[in-house]
């Protein structure tokens, strides 16, 4: 992260996770905490350990380790001995050395009880950043957990997802000896202290664990007019001097504890810089517009009240790539990927983080296609205890809520899909049979074909639903589309130079972007049932239910109601609503 003072260079990597203003708020604490905690010795190789016998032969070594046969050769054939010595052919005994003793991992257990709410929790977060950087510099394993939680929830790294997960762990009670015994048994925290063990919390932690465990006691300074946090470090029974740290502003403190990765809304400047290269995506319900930018995922509430009431929230995805976006009730749900496993993140009202679930590393045999930085996100639907999403390769998966979160393959070569009442509707591109397939997701049944169009050309199709009734449109020829709702099929002709972008369910009409990309047509059969003019040339257009969103060239964003034709959201090229 640029803009930080040189003294914070050792923590620039971990501080880059936070918005610049929050990094500058907690950054000055880190050097002082680093001095209080001390450094772990740098890793030593096996060659640095003490001798432990011999393990073989080597052409190099000290003269006293020459083989007896070499000394016999020196007595019988001095010239040959000298030649072998000069040419590096003499054989020596190779020393075996013990691996040097030292910490093999850093284990940090935190108190998440009521006495650590507020400022002490901020101190715990800063301590975690320092201890994690300390472990990484010493190349030792990292284990982080909350004493009152299940030992199976331990974290092994610090990134946005794990920090949010740790912040979300709270307990209504103080830690006790049983909590320590559970962690000691599950993670083999031996009394010989082969590990670097830390307890972070209130002074009540002094009675937990062996005397040699390092402790950091955090408490708020209760004195009128002062906003300070007191830290006392105790290592191997020796107590250091109390340290007082100036607390950040109340606003910054709330952000650090609730959602430290949320970027404050500087709406005009942010949107102006982001609109040109953004990807737009309407949520499955059509009630939110997601704008994927370099700053993160911006979500706009889109409803019938018009553009003046639209609120926006920003969700950071800098650590992982976005896979899918969905909703459930009033929550926004994201699925992200780090290239090996998936994370399911839930955000409640006002964008506050509420929960995270992670899968194990996905096996290569599963064939999940992880997204890139510019891949459009998939829809995310919830049905009967599972989340459904499609990867970049067109394979439909479901995430079954655990614990743990598991992933299962549902269908391959899915071109378009949606949720229609209690069932999923899919348009599947098959070599022998091309067409939508409907199946009951909750029953675990295989996809049952309900309609097909026998042709071998690549499938172009759109699937949607109207009040739980499935509806689909399939391209049957050049400029020919067939719209079907399981009761009747309607052939619709489209200008081959135009772009079909979706299906509008209320009128059962194709949504078509004109060749000039300045207007949107709604076609059904031989009739044009509607038309919407844009204020410029469309760079990207998406549609969902009775809404259509257009990102315009040169900046600007519009969301319109397809039937009533009024604006639901408008942002001008300057980023102003």
Secondary structure per residue as TSV (DSSP state, phi and psi in degrees):
chain	resnum	aa	ss	phi	psi
A	1	X	-	360.0	126.6
A	2	X	T	-83.4	160.9
A	3	X	T	89.6	-3.7
A	4	X	S	-91.6	148.1
A	5	X	-	-65.5	156.8
A	6	X	G	-57.8	-28.4
A	7	X	G	-65.0	-18.3
A	8	X	G	-99.9	9.0
A	9	X	G	-56.4	-40.0
A	10	X	G	-61.9	-19.1
A	11	X	G	-114.3	13.7
A	12	X	H	-60.5	-35.7
A	13	X	H	-64.4	-48.7
A	14	X	H	-72.4	-32.9
A	15	X	H	-72.1	-21.4
A	16	X	T	-67.0	-14.6
A	17	X	T	-68.8	-27.1
A	18	X	S	-96.0	153.8
A	19	X	-	-56.9	151.9
A	20	X	H	-57.1	-38.5
A	21	X	H	-68.7	-37.7
A	22	X	H	-72.8	-35.2
A	23	X	H	-62.1	-39.0
A	24	X	H	-70.7	-22.8
A	25	X	H	-75.9	-47.2
A	26	X	H	-94.3	-11.7
A	27	X	H	-56.6	-45.6
A	28	X	H	-60.4	-19.9
A	29	X	H	-71.6	-31.4
A	30	X	H	-63.2	-45.5
A	31	X	H	-60.0	-37.6
A	32	X	H	-68.9	-40.3
A	33	X	H	-66.3	-36.5
A	34	X	H	-62.7	-40.3
A	35	X	H	-65.7	-37.7
A	36	X	H	-69.8	-37.7
A	37	X	H	-80.3	-26.3
A	38	X	-	80.1	170.0
A	39	X	-	-105.7	145.9
A	40	X	-	-79.1	143.3
A	41	X	-	-61.5	144.1
A	42	X	-	-63.9	149.2
A	43	X	-	-62.7	136.4
A	44	X	-	-107.6	145.0
A	45	X	-	-80.8	171.5
A	46	X	G	-64.2	-27.9
A	47	X	G	-64.4	-17.5
A	48	X	G	-86.4	-8.3
A	49	X	S	-77.9	170.6
A	50	X	-	-72.5	152.9
A	51	X	E	-62.1	146.6
A	52	X	E	-146.4	58.1
A	53	X	E	86.7	-160.2
A	54	X	E	-121.3	149.8
A	55	X	E	-124.6	-1.6
A	56	X	E	165.2	-158.5
A	57	X	E	-118.5	153.1
A	58	X	E	-149.4	145.6
A	59	X	S	-74.6	-4.7
A	60	X	-	-121.2	151.0
A	61	X	-	157.1	174.3
A	62	X	-	-74.3	152.9
A	63	X	G	-57.6	-32.8
A	64	X	G	-70.3	-8.9
A	65	X	G	-104.1	11.6
A	66	X	B	-64.5	143.4
A	67	X	-	-64.5	153.6
A	68	X	H	-62.1	-30.4
A	69	X	H	-65.4	-30.7
A	70	X	H	-69.4	-40.5
A	71	X	H	-68.1	-34.8
A	72	X	H	-64.2	-38.3
A	73	X	H	-65.6	-34.2
A	74	X	H	-64.6	-32.8
A	75	X	H	-78.7	-38.1
A	76	X	H	-88.6	-40.5
A	77	X	-	-132.3	78.7
A	78	X	H	-58.1	-41.1
A	79	X	H	-65.4	-41.9
A	80	X	H	-64.9	-37.5
A	81	X	H	-60.0	-45.7
A	82	X	H	-64.0	-40.7
A	83	X	H	-62.4	-46.5
A	84	X	H	-62.7	-36.3
A	85	X	H	-67.1	-43.2
A	86	X	H	-68.4	-39.0
A	87	X	T	-82.9	0.8
A	88	X	T	72.6	29.0
A	89	X	-	-99.1	-8.0
A	90	X	-	-69.0	144.5
A	91	X	-	-102.1	135.8
A	92	X	E	-123.0	154.9
A	93	X	E	-72.4	133.2
A	94	X	E	-92.5	125.0
A	95	X	E	-71.7	138.1
A	96	X	E	-97.7	135.0
A	97	X	E	-122.5	148.4
A	98	X	-	-77.2	146.7
A	99	X	-	-66.6	133.9
A	100	X	-	-64.4	140.0
A	101	X	-	-73.9	149.4
A	102	X	-	167.7	173.6
A	103	X	-	-65.5	132.6
A	104	X	S	-98.7	-14.2
A	105	X	E	-159.9	157.3
A	106	X	E	-107.8	121.5
A	107	X	E	-112.6	122.7
A	108	X	E	-120.3	116.8
A	109	X	E	-112.4	127.7
A	110	X	E	-112.1	149.1
A	111	X	-	-89.1	118.3
A	112	X	-	-111.9	29.0
A	113	X	S	-82.9	-177.6
A	114	X	G	-64.1	-28.6
A	115	X	G	-71.2	-13.1
A	116	X	G	-107.0	12.4
A	117	X	S	-71.2	151.0
A	118	X	T	79.5	-134.5
A	119	X	H	-54.9	-41.6
A	120	X	H	-58.9	-31.9
A	121	X	H	-67.7	-35.5
A	122	X	H	-63.5	-40.9
A	123	X	H	-62.9	-37.7
A	124	X	H	-62.8	-42.0
A	125	X	H	-61.4	-46.8
A	126	X	H	-63.3	-38.3
A	127	X	H	-64.0	-39.5
A	128	X	H	-60.8	-40.9
A	129	X	H	-61.3	-42.8
A	130	X	H	-69.7	-46.9
A	131	X	H	-66.5	-33.6
A	132	X	H	-67.8	-42.4
A	133	X	H	-65.8	-35.8
A	134	X	H	-64.0	-42.3
A	135	X	H	-67.8	-38.9
A	136	X	H	-65.8	-39.0
A	137	X	H	-65.5	-32.5
A	138	X	T	-89.3	-0.8
A	139	X	T	57.7	47.8
A	140	X	-	-117.5	157.6
A	141	X	E	-67.8	147.7
A	142	X	E	-116.8	133.7
A	143	X	E	-132.2	125.1
A	144	X	E	-126.7	134.9
A	145	X	E	-156.1	166.6
A	146	X	E	-102.5	129.4
A	147	X	T	-55.2	-41.6
A	148	X	T	-79.9	-3.5
A	149	X	S	-99.6	175.7
A	150	X	-	-69.8	133.2
A	151	X	G	-58.9	-21.1
A	152	X	G	-69.9	-12.9
A	153	X	G	-89.8	11.2
A	154	X	-	-59.8	144.0
A	155	X	B	-103.6	149.5
A	156	X	S	-118.8	6.1
A	157	X	S	-160.9	166.9
A	158	X	-	-115.3	111.4
A	159	X	S	-139.1	-175.1
A	160	X	H	-59.1	-45.3
A	161	X	H	-64.0	-45.8
A	162	X	H	-70.1	-36.8
A	163	X	H	-64.5	-43.1
A	164	X	H	-61.8	-41.1
A	165	X	H	-62.9	-42.3
A	166	X	H	-66.2	-41.8
A	167	X	H	-62.7	-28.1
A	168	X	T	-79.9	-8.5
A	169	X	-	-86.5	119.4
A	170	X	-	-139.8	158.0
A	171	X	-	-141.6	143.7
A	172	X	S	-80.7	-1.2
A	173	X	S	-127.5	163.3
A	174	X	-	-82.1	156.9
A	175	X	-	-70.2	153.7
A	176	X	-	-136.0	179.8
A	177	X	H	-63.2	-31.4
A	178	X	H	-64.9	-36.6
A	179	X	H	-60.7	-45.0
A	180	X	H	-62.5	-42.1
A	181	X	H	-63.5	-37.7
A	182	X	H	-62.7	-46.4
A	183	X	H	-68.7	-38.1
A	184	X	H	-62.9	-39.9
A	185	X	H	-74.1	-43.2
A	186	X	H	-69.3	-35.4
A	187	X	H	-113.9	11.7
A	188	X	T	53.4	54.9
A	189	X	-	-82.4	89.2
A	190	X	-	-74.1	155.3
A	191	X	T	-75.4	-13.9
A	192	X	T	-74.7	-7.4
A	193	X	-	57.3	50.3
A	194	X	-	-71.6	-13.1
A	195	X	S	-107.5	163.9
A	196	X	E	-93.4	97.4
A	197	X	E	-100.7	134.6
A	198	X	E	-133.1	138.9
A	199	X	E	-116.3	124.5
A	200	X	E	-113.2	122.7
A	201	X	E	169.6	-149.9
A	202	X	-	-85.5	170.7
A	203	X	G	-59.3	-16.3
A	204	X	G	-63.7	-16.8
A	205	X	G	-73.6	-7.5
A	206	X	G	-61.4	-27.4
A	207	X	G	-86.7	-0.5
A	208	X	S	-100.1	137.3
A	209	X	S	76.0	171.5
A	210	X	-	-67.0	162.5
A	211	X	T	-63.4	-27.8
A	212	X	T	-79.7	-8.7
A	213	X	S	-66.3	135.0
A	214	X	E	-73.8	142.6
A	215	X	E	-133.0	145.3
A	216	X	E	-125.6	110.5
A	217	X	E	-94.4	126.8
A	218	X	E	-120.4	132.3
A	219	X	E	-152.7	148.3
A	220	X	E	-79.5	138.6
A	221	X	-	-77.3	114.6
A	222	X	-	-96.3	87.9
A	223	X	-	-146.0	133.9
A	224	X	T	-55.3	133.5
A	225	X	T	82.4	-2.7
A	226	X	-	-113.6	139.0
A	227	X	-	-123.2	84.9
A	228	X	E	-134.4	157.7
A	229	X	E	-119.7	133.2
A	230	X	E	-101.9	134.2
A	231	X	E	-124.2	131.6
A	232	X	E	-128.8	120.1
A	233	X	E	-103.0	131.9
A	234	X	E	-124.0	121.7
A	235	X	E	-125.9	122.7
A	236	X	T	50.9	44.6
A	237	X	T	82.9	-6.6
A	238	X	E	-101.3	123.3
A	239	X	E	-92.9	132.9
A	240	X	-	-85.4	-174.7
A	241	X	-	-81.2	143.9
A	242	X	-	-62.0	142.8
A	243	X	E	-121.1	134.6
A	244	X	E	-110.0	132.5
A	245	X	E	-119.9	133.2
A	246	X	E	-70.6	126.2
A	247	X	-	-75.2	149.4
A	248	X	-	-69.4	174.2
A	249	X	-	-61.1	156.1
A	250	X	H	-56.5	-38.1
A	251	X	H	-64.5	-44.6
A	252	X	H	-66.6	-36.1
A	253	X	H	-63.3	-41.4
A	254	X	H	-63.3	-42.2
A	255	X	H	-64.5	-39.9
A	256	X	H	-63.6	-34.8
A	257	X	H	-88.0	-27.9
A	258	X	H	-95.2	-55.5
A	259	X	-	-152.9	83.4
A	260	X	T	-69.6	-10.3
A	261	X	T	-101.5	0.4
A	262	X	-	-74.6	131.3
A	263	X	-	-86.9	128.9
A	264	X	-	-58.5	142.0
A	265	X	-	-76.0	111.2
A	266	X	-	-114.5	74.8
A	267	X	H	-57.1	-52.4
A	268	X	H	-61.2	-54.1
A	269	X	H	-63.8	-40.5
A	270	X	H	-65.7	-47.7
A	271	X	H	-69.2	-35.7
A	272	X	H	-60.8	-40.1
A	273	X	H	-77.6	-19.2
A	274	X	H	-104.7	-22.1
A	275	X	G	-62.9	-35.8
A	276	X	G	-63.4	-37.9
A	277	X	G	-110.9	21.5
A	278	X	-	-85.9	159.8
A	279	X	E	-110.9	135.2
A	280	X	E	-108.2	148.4
A	281	X	E	-153.1	124.0
A	282	X	E	-87.3	137.2
A	283	X	-	-64.1	161.1
A	284	X	T	-54.2	-33.0
A	285	X	T	-83.4	-15.5
A	286	X	S	80.9	2.3
A	287	X	S	-86.7	-10.6
A	288	X	E	-134.0	142.8
A	289	X	E	-108.7	126.7
A	290	X	E	-105.2	129.5
A	291	X	E	-114.7	110.7
A	292	X	E	-89.5	115.7
A	293	X	E	-127.3	176.4
A	294	X	T	-66.1	-25.9
A	295	X	T	-81.3	-12.7
A	296	X	E	137.7	-162.7
A	297	X	E	-101.6	117.8
A	298	X	E	-100.8	124.9
A	299	X	E	-111.1	126.1
A	300	X	E	-109.2	131.7
A	301	X	E	-76.3	125.8
A	302	X	-	-121.1	113.5
A	303	X	-	-138.8	-172.9
A	304	X	T	-75.2	-9.0
A	305	X	T	-78.0	-10.6
A	306	X	-	102.7	175.2
A	307	X	G	-68.2	-23.7
A	308	X	G	-69.7	-21.4
A	309	X	G	-98.0	0.0
A	310	X	-	-69.7	125.3
A	311	X	-	-106.9	152.5
A	312	X	E	-131.3	149.0
A	313	X	E	-131.1	154.9
A	314	X	E	-120.1	127.0
A	315	X	E	-115.9	124.0
A	316	X	-	-81.4	134.9
A	317	X	-	-129.4	33.2
A	318	X	S	-67.3	-29.5
A	319	X	S	-81.0	-27.3
A	320	X	S	-136.5	161.4
A	321	X	E	-85.9	143.2
A	322	X	E	-79.0	129.0
A	323	X	E	-103.1	-48.9
A	324	X	E	-152.0	156.2
A	325	X	E	-132.6	135.8
A	326	X	E	-154.1	-175.0
A	327	X	E	-139.6	154.7
A	328	X	E	-151.0	117.2
A	329	X	T	58.0	-122.1
A	330	X	T	-101.5	12.3
A	331	X	E	-96.6	145.9
A	332	X	E	-99.5	130.4
A	333	X	E	-120.6	128.1
A	334	X	E	-117.4	144.0
A	335	X	E	-113.9	125.0
A	336	X	E	-122.9	163.0
A	337	X	E	-133.5	139.4
A	338	X	-	-105.6	14.0
A	339	X	S	93.6	-14.1
A	340	X	S	-125.6	-38.7
A	341	X	-	-139.1	167.1
A	342	X	E	-108.0	149.4
A	343	X	E	-125.1	137.0
A	344	X	E	-108.8	114.3
A	345	X	E	-113.0	132.7
A	346	X	E	-113.4	136.2
A	347	X	E	-124.9	130.7
A	348	X	-	-87.3	-156.9
A	349	X	G	-62.5	146.2
A	350	X	G	62.6	21.6
A	351	X	G	75.4	17.3
A	352	X	-	-80.3	130.5
A	353	X	E	-64.7	137.4
A	354	X	E	-124.7	-32.5
A	355	X	E	-162.8	158.3
A	356	X	E	-142.4	139.6
A	357	X	E	-130.9	142.9
A	358	X	E	-128.5	145.4
A	359	X	-	-88.4	165.4
A	360	X	-	-72.7	170.1
A	361	X	-	-56.6	130.7
A	362	X	-	-76.7	129.6
A	363	X	-	-68.5	149.3
A	364	X	G	-62.3	-31.2
A	365	X	G	-63.2	-23.0
A	366	X	G	-67.1	-31.9
A	367	X	-	77.3	25.7
A	368	X	-	-73.4	130.5
A	369	X	-	-95.3	104.0
A	370	X	-	-72.6	145.4
A	371	X	-	-79.6	164.7
A	372	X	-	-101.1	-174.9
A	373	X	T	-67.0	-25.0
A	374	X	T	-117.0	21.1
A	375	X	-	-80.8	135.8
A	376	X	-	-68.3	142.8
A	377	X	-	-74.1	154.9
A	378	X	E	-86.7	160.2
A	379	X	E	-68.5	158.1
A	380	X	E	-135.3	113.2
A	381	X	E	-114.1	142.5
A	382	X	E	-107.2	128.0
A	383	X	E	-149.6	118.0
A	384	X	T	51.8	55.8
A	385	X	T	81.3	9.7
A	386	X	E	-142.1	151.4
A	387	X	E	-103.4	134.5
A	388	X	E	-110.5	137.3
A	389	X	E	-150.3	162.9
A	390	X	E	-119.4	134.1
A	391	X	-	-83.8	-179.3
A	392	X	T	-70.3	-15.1
A	393	X	T	-92.0	1.7
A	394	X	S	87.9	13.5
A	395	X	-	-94.5	133.1
A	396	X	E	-91.5	128.8
A	397	X	E	-123.0	162.7
A	398	X	E	-129.9	140.6
A	399	X	E	-102.1	115.0
A	400	X	E	-93.1	124.1
A	401	X	-	-66.4	137.5
A	402	X	S	-103.3	-131.0
A	403	X	S	-80.6	152.6
A	404	X	S	-83.5	170.1
A	405	X	-	-73.4	123.9
A	406	X	E	-118.6	157.1
A	407	X	E	-123.8	138.8
A	408	X	E	-134.0	144.7
A	409	X	E	-84.3	135.4
A	410	X	E	-106.9	-52.2
A	411	X	E	-157.3	154.3
A	412	X	S	-111.0	162.6
A	413	X	S	55.9	44.7
A	414	X	E	-87.1	119.5
A	415	X	E	-87.0	-42.9
A	416	X	E	-149.1	151.1
A	417	X	E	-159.7	159.5
A	418	X	E	-160.1	173.0
A	419	X	E	-103.7	123.6
A	420	X	E	-123.2	97.1
A	421	X	T	63.5	-127.7
A	422	X	T	-90.7	18.2
A	423	X	E	-140.4	158.3
A	424	X	E	-98.0	140.1
A	425	X	E	-113.8	127.2
A	426	X	E	-127.8	142.4
A	427	X	E	-102.4	111.9
A	428	X	E	-109.8	128.3
A	429	X	-	-86.4	105.9
A	430	X	-	-114.2	147.2
A	431	X	S	-65.9	-28.4
A	432	X	S	-112.9	-24.4
A	433	X	-	-143.8	115.1
A	434	X	B	-112.1	124.6
A	435	X	E	162.2	169.6
A	436	X	E	-64.6	149.3
A	437	X	E	-132.2	138.6
A	438	X	E	-115.1	137.4
A	439	X	E	-149.8	154.3
A	440	X	-	-80.2	110.7
A	441	X	T	-68.1	-37.9
A	442	X	T	-70.9	-23.9
A	443	X	T	-85.9	-5.8
A	444	X	T	69.7	23.5
A	445	X	-	-81.2	157.7
A	446	X	-	-73.8	154.8
A	447	X	-	-57.6	130.8
A	448	X	E	-106.8	117.4
A	449	X	E	-62.5	133.6
A	450	X	-	-119.0	-13.6
A	451	X	-	-164.1	141.7
A	452	X	-	-147.4	155.4
A	453	X	B	-127.6	109.0
A	454	X	-	-79.1	104.1
A	455	X	-	-161.2	155.4
A	456	X	-	-104.5	2.7
A	457	X	S	-71.4	154.7
A	458	X	-	-56.8	138.6
A	459	X	-	-76.9	133.6
A	460	X	-	-121.4	120.7
A	461	X	E	-154.6	156.2
A	462	X	E	-134.1	137.9
A	463	X	E	-124.9	135.2
A	464	X	E	-148.8	-172.7
A	465	X	E	-146.7	150.8
A	466	X	E	-125.1	105.3
A	467	X	T	53.5	45.3
A	468	X	T	85.7	-6.3
A	469	X	E	-94.9	122.9
A	470	X	E	-69.4	147.9
A	471	X	E	-146.7	135.4
A	472	X	E	-143.0	159.5
A	473	X	E	-133.1	131.9
A	474	X	E	-128.4	134.6
A	475	X	E	-75.0	120.7
A	476	X	E	-105.5	-9.5
A	477	X	E	-175.9	-177.3
A	478	X	T	-64.5	112.3
A	479	X	T	74.1	9.5
A	480	X	E	-116.3	128.8
A	481	X	E	-128.9	140.1
A	482	X	E	-111.6	121.1
A	483	X	E	-98.9	132.0
A	484	X	E	-141.1	138.5
A	485	X	-	-125.4	26.7
A	486	X	S	72.5	-4.2
A	487	X	S	-116.8	-35.7
A	488	X	-	-152.1	151.8
A	489	X	E	-113.0	136.3
A	490	X	E	-124.6	123.7
A	491	X	E	-84.1	130.0
A	492	X	E	-126.1	130.7
A	493	X	E	-95.9	136.2
A	494	X	-	-130.3	140.3
A	495	X	-	-56.2	122.3
A	496	X	T	-58.6	-23.7
A	497	X	T	-85.2	-8.4
A	498	X	S	-83.9	169.3
A	499	X	E	-118.8	120.1
A	500	X	E	-83.3	123.3
A	501	X	E	-112.0	-7.5
A	502	X	E	168.8	-165.8
A	503	X	E	-135.8	126.6
A	504	X	E	-95.5	114.2
A	505	X	T	-73.9	-32.6
A	506	X	T	-65.1	-35.4
A	507	X	T	-108.1	-1.0
A	508	X	T	60.3	44.8
A	509	X	E	-119.7	147.8
A	510	X	E	-71.2	141.5
A	511	X	E	-101.8	118.6
A	512	X	E	-126.0	130.1
A	513	X	E	-91.4	125.2
A	514	X	-	-63.9	159.9
A	515	X	T	-56.2	-33.7
A	516	X	T	-78.3	-8.2
A	517	X	S	60.0	34.4
A	518	X	S	-120.1	-1.2
A	519	X	E	-150.3	156.4
A	520	X	E	-120.9	127.0
A	521	X	E	-106.2	152.7
A	522	X	E	-122.0	111.4
A	523	X	E	-116.0	136.6
A	524	X	E	-143.4	118.3
A	525	X	T	64.3	-129.7
A	526	X	T	-94.9	6.1
A	527	X	E	-113.0	150.7
A	528	X	E	-97.5	111.1
A	529	X	E	-94.7	-1.2
A	530	X	E	-178.6	160.9
A	531	X	E	-152.9	137.0
A	532	X	E	-126.5	129.3
A	533	X	E	-96.0	137.4
A	534	X	-	-94.2	161.9
A	535	X	S	-84.9	1.8
A	536	X	S	-169.0	-164.8
A	537	X	-	-88.7	129.3
A	538	X	E	-77.6	130.4
A	539	X	E	-88.3	-37.7
A	540	X	E	-150.7	139.5
A	541	X	E	-135.3	135.2
A	542	X	E	-134.1	153.6
A	543	X	E	-136.8	151.2
A	544	X	E	-156.2	122.2
A	545	X	T	55.5	-116.7
A	546	X	T	-107.9	30.6
A	547	X	E	-130.2	147.0
A	548	X	E	-136.8	134.1
A	549	X	E	-118.4	136.7
A	550	X	E	-131.1	126.2
A	551	X	E	-96.9	121.1
A	552	X	E	-94.4	149.9
A	553	X	T	-64.6	140.2
A	554	X	T	82.4	5.8
A	555	X	S	100.1	164.8
A	556	X	-	104.2	143.0
A	557	X	E	-143.5	134.9
A	558	X	E	-133.6	139.1
A	559	X	E	-124.7	126.2
A	560	X	E	-127.1	154.1
A	561	X	E	-84.7	125.2
A	562	X	T	-72.3	-27.3
A	563	X	T	-94.0	-49.5
A	564	X	T	-83.8	-15.1
A	565	X	-	64.7	24.0
A	566	X	-	-105.0	160.6
A	567	X	E	-78.2	137.0
A	568	X	E	-103.6	-25.4
A	569	X	E	-158.3	136.6
A	570	X	E	-140.8	130.0
A	571	X	E	-128.0	126.0
A	572	X	-	-81.0	171.5
A	573	X	T	-58.7	-19.4
A	574	X	T	-85.8	-0.2
A	575	X	S	85.5	13.6
A	576	X	-	-100.4	141.6
A	577	X	-	-72.4	360.0
